[in-house]
């Protein structure tokens, strides 16, 4: 087929216009540094670790203008360990991670909001997570004990349908529904959540709710295991709530707020966490302590950050978590309390590179979910063998 020169120029012009309406961006974060931790499984530990302030990652995001205000978009995001090159988002007891374990979704956006399909964050993460100190300047070390309310997005939602609204005068809202994928039982392993936020000048607020059915398998399991046989394994590593793997339902109701005055910002979060209908060993998980009924936690954090100079940010926070009584085969477990303080400093060498210092101290009391004396368990570290634990992190982060 032969084309005239005019037709060829017209085709090239159309192709160029189509290309101009589409965009694909590669992005990422590399984060590494040194940790010193007291009583990590009974011993002091000095080591290197990757992805503390923010998880090391690379990703691709794309958007295509379809006309009439409609656009197609996607995100695929990989997590990795900078020190050994392994994939991130591993299941407990597994050496294999996920290729795109952080996020992986495709969808459409319009004047009415966005509808996205794939592996995504829940509404508590989206609307309340930004108020937690760990998300701002403390990394996962400053997250709540065991990240028991998922404000630090330790867990993602597989098979998710998400709606996110446009911004209406500072007000946004959204929701997530995840299909459990079990034949004959549409509610098994399902996850759903709702959230909303509002920003007006110096004040921002957010609230969210998360409900996960058979959470040990369908939510904490992370890789989306969905068979009854998988319920024999415990996918929860933190002693703060690993004993509650047999819960039929995990739910979180959370709210956060922040107010800025000049260079300073004062913030707070509250979350109520419930492990409901304990004892479902068939579809949820093991129950060696013979728990029945419900186990609840209330968690409160207050935090403060100050932009001392354009390049230097300082932060401090205090967190308190209290577990309820829970009935076991041997009697009543009185629950545990966790007190945690964190401080941080973040110095920006440029817009994309910063060095930071984080210090966290935690003390525990009472009886934890394993039915033994509660031990300190700073998030994502080896639990202490006593009621106290501290850690110091010096790191560097580069964004691209």
C-alpha positions in Angstrom: 0.0 0.0 0.0 1.4 3.4 -1.0 0.8 6.6 0.8 1.2 10.1 -0.5 3.5 12.5 1.3 0.5 14.5 2.6 -1.1 11.4 4.0 2.1 10.3 5.7 2.5 13.7 7.3 -1.1 13.5 8.5 -0.6 10.0 10.0 2.5 11.2 11.8 0.7 14.2 13.2 -2.1 12.0 14.5 0.4 9.6 16.1 2.2 12.5 17.7 -1.0 13.9 19.1 -2.0 10.5 20.5 1.4 10.1 22.1 1.2 13.6 23.7 -2.1 12.5 25.4 -0.4 9.5 27.1 2.3 9.5 29.7 4.3 6.8 31.5 6.5 7.6 34.4 9.1 5.5 36.2 9.7 6.4 39.8 11.2 5.0 43.0 12.8 5.3 46.4 16.0 3.7 47.7 16.4 3.8 51.5 19.2 2.2 53.5 21.0 2.7 56.8 22.2 1.3 60.1 20.1 0.1 63.1 21.1 -0.5 66.7 18.4 -2.4 68.7 18.4 -3.5 72.3 17.2 -7.0 73.2 16.3 -8.2 69.7 15.4 -11.8 70.7 17.6 -11.5 73.8 20.7 -9.8 72.2 21.7 -6.3 71.2 21.8 -6.0 67.5 23.8 -3.7 65.1 22.8 -4.3 61.5 21.9 -2.7 58.1 18.4 -2.6 56.9 16.6 -1.3 53.8 13.4 0.7 53.6 12.8 2.0 57.1 11.7 5.6 56.5 10.0 4.5 53.3 10.2 1.1 51.7 12.7 0.8 48.8 10.7 0.5 45.6 10.4 1.2 41.9 7.3 1.5 39.9 5.6 2.6 36.7 2.5 4.8 36.5 0.7 5.7 33.3 -2.3 7.7 32.2 -4.0 8.0 28.8 -6.5 10.7 28.0 -9.5 9.1 26.4 -11.4 12.3 25.8 -14.5 13.9 27.4 -12.7 14.1 30.8 -12.2 10.3 30.9 -8.8 8.8 31.4 -7.3 5.3 31.7 -4.5 4.9 34.4 -2.4 2.2 35.9 0.3 1.6 38.6 2.6 -1.3 39.1 5.0 -1.0 42.0 7.7 -3.4 43.2 9.3 -3.5 46.7 12.8 -4.8 47.3 15.6 -5.1 49.8 18.5 -2.8 48.8 21.0 -4.9 50.8 20.4 -8.3 49.3 18.3 -7.5 46.2 15.4 -9.8 47.2 11.8 -9.0 46.5 9.7 -7.4 49.2 6.3 -8.3 50.7 7.1 -11.9 51.7 4.7 -14.1 53.6 5.8 -15.2 57.0 8.0 -18.3 56.7 8.6 -17.7 53.0 11.7 -16.6 51.2 9.8 -15.6 48.1 8.4 -12.1 47.7 6.0 -10.6 45.1 7.1 -9.0 41.8 4.6 -6.1 42.3 3.7 -6.6 45.9 3.3 -3.0 46.9 0.6 -1.9 44.4 -0.7 -3.2 41.1 -3.9 -1.7 39.6 -5.6 -0.4 36.5 -8.7 1.8 36.2 -10.6 4.8 34.9 -10.9 8.4 36.2 -13.5 11.0 35.3 -15.1 14.1 36.7 -16.9 11.8 39.2 -13.7 10.2 40.6 -11.7 7.0 39.9 -12.5 3.3 39.8 -9.4 1.1 40.2 -9.0 -2.7 40.1 -6.1 -4.7 41.5 -3.9 -4.9 44.6 -4.3 -1.7 46.6 -4.4 0.1 50.0 -7.5 0.2 52.2 -9.4 3.3 53.2 -7.8 3.4 56.7 -4.4 3.7 55.1 -5.6 6.3 52.6 -7.5 8.6 54.9 -6.0 8.1 58.4 -2.5 6.7 57.8 -1.0 10.2 56.8 -1.6 11.4 60.4 0.6 8.7 62.0 4.1 9.8 62.9 5.5 6.7 61.2 4.1 7.8 57.9 5.5 11.3 58.3 9.0 11.1 59.7 9.4 8.0 61.9 9.2 5.2 59.4 7.9 1.7 60.2 9.8 1.8 63.5 7.4 4.5 64.9 4.3 2.6 63.7 1.9 1.4 66.4 2.9 -1.9 68.1 2.9 -4.6 65.3 1.1 -2.0 63.1 -2.0 -3.6 64.6 -4.3 -1.0 63.0 -2.5 -1.0 59.6 -2.1 2.7 59.6 1.5 2.1 58.4 0.2 0.0 55.5 1.9 -3.3 56.5 -0.9 -5.2 54.6 -2.4 -4.6 51.2 -5.8 -5.7 49.8 -5.8 -8.2 46.9 -8.6 -8.5 44.3 -9.7 -5.0 45.2 -12.2 -2.7 43.6 -11.6 0.9 44.8 -13.5 4.1 44.3 -11.8 7.5 45.1 -13.8 10.7 44.7 -12.6 14.0 43.3 -11.9 16.8 45.7 -15.1 18.8 46.6 -14.0 21.9 48.3 -11.5 20.0 50.5 -13.7 17.0 51.1 -12.8 13.6 49.7 -14.2 10.1 50.2 -13.8 6.6 48.9 -14.2 2.9 49.5 -12.7 -0.5 48.8 -14.3 -4.0 48.3 -12.2 -7.1 47.8 -13.6 -10.4 46.5 -12.7 -13.4 48.6 -12.6 -15.7 45.6 -13.9 -18.8 47.5 -16.5 -20.9 45.6 -19.8 -21.2 47.5 -19.1 -18.5 50.1 -18.9 -14.9 48.8 -18.2 -13.5 52.3 -15.2 -15.7 53.1 -11.8 -13.8 52.9 -13.6 -10.6 51.7 -12.3 -7.2 52.7 -14.2 -3.9 52.6 -13.4 -0.4 53.9 -14.7 3.2 53.7 -13.1 6.5 54.4 -13.3 10.3 54.1 -11.1 13.3 54.7 -11.3 17.1 54.9 -8.7 19.8 54.5 -9.3 23.5 55.1 -6.3 25.8 55.7 -4.3 24.6 58.7 -6.8 21.9 59.7 -6.9 18.4 58.2 -9.0 15.5 59.4 -9.7 11.9 58.3 -11.6 8.8 59.3 -11.8 5.3 58.0 -13.2 1.8 58.7 -11.8 -1.6 57.6 -13.5 -5.0 57.9 -11.6 -8.2 56.9 -13.3 -11.6 57.0 -11.0 -14.6 57.9 -8.1 -12.0 58.2 -5.2 -14.4 59.0 -5.7 -16.0 55.5 -7.2 -13.3 53.3 -5.5 -10.1 54.8 -2.5 -10.8 56.9 -1.5 -13.7 54.6 -0.8 -11.0 52.0 -0.3 -13.3 49.1 -4.1 -13.9 49.0 -4.2 -17.5 50.1 -7.8 -18.6 50.0 -8.1 -22.2 50.9 -9.2 -23.9 54.1 -5.8 -25.7 54.3 -4.0 -22.4 54.6 -5.9 -21.7 57.8 -3.5 -24.1 59.6 -0.7 -21.6 59.3 -0.3 -18.4 61.3 0.6 -15.5 59.1 0.9 -12.9 61.9 4.4 -12.5 63.3 3.9 -9.9 66.1 3.1 -11.2 69.6 0.9 -8.2 70.1 -1.9 -10.0 68.1 -0.5 -13.3 66.7 -2.5 -15.3 69.2 -5.7 -14.0 67.6 -5.2 -15.7 64.2 -8.4 -17.6 64.6 -10.6 -14.5 64.5 -13.4 -14.7 61.9 -13.4 -10.9 61.5 -10.8 -8.1 61.9 -12.1 -4.6 62.0 -10.5 -1.2 62.5 -12.3 2.1 63.1 -9.8 5.0 63.1 -9.7 8.8 62.9 -6.9 11.3 62.7 -6.4 15.1 62.7 -3.6 17.6 62.4 -3.4 21.4 62.9 -0.5 23.5 61.6 0.5 26.8 63.1 3.5 28.4 61.4 6.3 25.9 61.1 4.7 23.5 63.7 2.1 20.8 63.3 0.3 19.0 66.1 -1.4 15.8 65.2 -3.3 12.8 66.8 -4.8 9.5 65.8 -7.2 7.1 67.5 -8.0 3.6 66.4 -10.2 0.8 67.8 -9.1 -2.6 66.7 -11.3 -5.8 67.1 -10.5 -9.4 66.5 -14.0 -10.8 66.6 -15.4 -14.4 66.9 -12.2 -16.1 68.0 -12.0 -19.8 67.5 -12.6 -20.2 63.8 -9.9 -22.8 63.2 -11.5 -24.2 60.0 -11.4 -21.0 57.8 -9.3 -18.5 59.7 -6.3 -19.9 61.6 -4.8 -21.8 64.6 -6.0 -21.2 68.2 -3.6 -22.9 70.6 -4.8 -20.9 73.6 -8.4 -21.8 73.0 -9.7 -18.2 72.7 -13.4 -17.4 72.4 -15.3 -14.2 72.0 -13.6 -11.0 71.0 -10.2 -9.3 71.6 -10.1 -5.5 71.4 -7.4 -2.8 71.4 -7.7 0.9 71.7 -4.7 2.9 70.4 -4.0 6.6 70.8 -1.1 8.6 69.4 -0.2 12.3 69.7 2.6 13.7 67.6 4.4 16.9 66.9 6.7 18.1 64.1 8.6 21.3 63.5 10.2 22.6 60.4 13.2 24.2 62.1 14.7 25.3 58.8 13.7 24.7 55.2 16.0 21.7 55.2 15.6 20.3 58.8 12.4 18.7 60.1 12.2 17.5 63.8 9.5 15.2 65.2 8.3 13.6 68.4 5.4 11.3 69.3 3.9 9.2 72.0 1.7 6.2 71.5 -0.4 4.1 73.9 -2.1 0.8 73.1 -4.4 -1.1 75.5 -5.7 -4.6 74.9 -8.9 -5.9 76.4 -9.6 -9.0 78.5 -10.2 -12.1 76.4 -11.5 -15.6 77.4 -9.2 -18.6 76.8 -9.4 -22.3 77.6 -7.5 -21.7 80.8 -9.4 -18.6 82.0 -9.3 -14.9 81.4 -6.3 -13.3 79.7 -6.1 -9.8 81.1 -4.6 -8.2 78.0 -1.5 -6.1 77.5 -0.5 -2.4 77.5 2.2 -0.8 75.3 3.8 2.6 75.8 5.9 3.9 73.0 7.9 7.1 72.4 9.7 8.2 69.2 11.8 11.1 68.1 13.2 11.9 64.7 15.2 14.4 62.6 15.2 14.6 58.9 17.7 16.7 57.0 17.2 17.3 53.2 20.4 17.6 51.2 18.3 18.3 48.2 14.7 18.0 47.0 15.3 14.2 46.4 17.9 13.2 48.9 17.8 13.3 52.7 19.5 11.8 55.8 17.6 11.0 58.9 17.8 9.8 62.5 15.0 7.9 64.3 14.9 6.7 67.9 12.1 4.6 69.4 11.5 3.2 72.9 8.8 0.8 73.9 7.6 -0.7 77.2 5.0 -3.4 77.6 3.0 -4.8 80.6 0.3 -7.3 81.2 -0.4 -10.5 79.2 -0.1 -10.5 75.4 -2.0 -12.5 72.8 0.3 -15.5 73.2 -0.9 -15.9 76.8 2.5 -15.0 78.3 3.9 -11.9 79.9 3.9 -9.1 77.3 7.2 -8.2 75.8 8.2 -5.1 74.0 7.8 -5.5 70.2 8.7 -2.5 68.1 7.2 -2.9 64.7 9.0 -5.1 62.2 11.8 -5.9 64.7 12.5 -9.2 66.5 10.5 -8.9 69.8 12.3 -8.3 73.0 12.6 -11.1 75.7 11.7 -8.5 78.3 9.2 -5.7 78.7 11.5 -3.1 77.2 13.1 -2.4 73.9 14.8 0.5 72.1 16.2 1.1 68.7 18.1 3.9 66.9 18.2 4.2 63.1 20.6 6.4 60.9 19.6 6.3 57.3 19.7 7.9 53.8 16.8 8.1 51.3 16.9 9.1 47.7 13.8 9.5 45.5 13.8 9.3 41.7 
